[in-house]
Amino acid sequence: MKPLNFPAQIDYYLDAVSCRNSLIESLKPIIEPYKNGSILDCSVGTGFGVIELINSGYNIICSDACGNMLNRFTKNSQSMNVTSSPLKIKWQELGCKLPELFDLVLCRGNSIIYSDMWDNTKADDDINEIITSLEGIYSSIKDGGCLYVDIPSDKFFNFEAPMVLNHNEKQVNCLPVCVDEKITHNKETNKRKWEVEMTIAGDKYSFTKYSHLILEQDFKNILIDIGFKKIEKIEGCKFREHYCEFIAHK
């Protein structure tokens, strides 16, 4: 098999470690109250789950800061005969380019914690980029609108040993895929290290990414300081059990 680029690896990874239908069904009750309004997925990536929602009739505008991810999104959309023109926009730019336009903004997949980190090994605990990103998102939401956002759940933080996730082999696009994950939480630097080893039809792939480590209450305080009026925690994430989901009302 031809070597896969990173966005394609992410597609296989997502299908191997999670249930696409569970994600779609968990998003429907969040989106449904705004189905006649304007909705933005600002961390759409390759379109996992969201393309299916668009195909079923939901009007969702999609954006991401990574051009390579959006190229994969377009390819995935075309394979499902879905017409969508994703926008390449950073979170910080949303308020300037799309001011107070949306009734609902989705920021999914623990994306927000990777603000300014991702491939960055810096050892400081500066979360200003998260704040700036959330301010940009906030400014794109109409008064009375809301943000759906997820971050890692506190209850899975282990500062003594890495969190190890060994997933059973799964068939993805008729190919056997096996994934092992290791997540390390560093309390001193407030950094989270995510390591993935994946085998797709015998071909081995691996990557390491970094993100901020932020407690749920600290994250809620940031949302309140930015201006969100009410923060609701959704209990029991159906997509990944170690995620924590919030609805923040403007």
Beta strands, then each sheet from edge to edge (+ up, - down):
strand 1: 39-41
strand 2: 60-64
strand 3: 87-88
strand 4: 102-107
strand 5: 141-152
strand 6: 163-166
strand 7: 170-172
strand 8: 175-186
strand 9: 191-200
strand 10: 203-212
strand 11: 230-234
strand 12: 243-249
sheet 1: 3+ 2+ 1+ 4+ 5+ 12- 11+
sheet 2: 6+ 8- 7+
sheet 3: 6+ 8- 9+ 10-
end
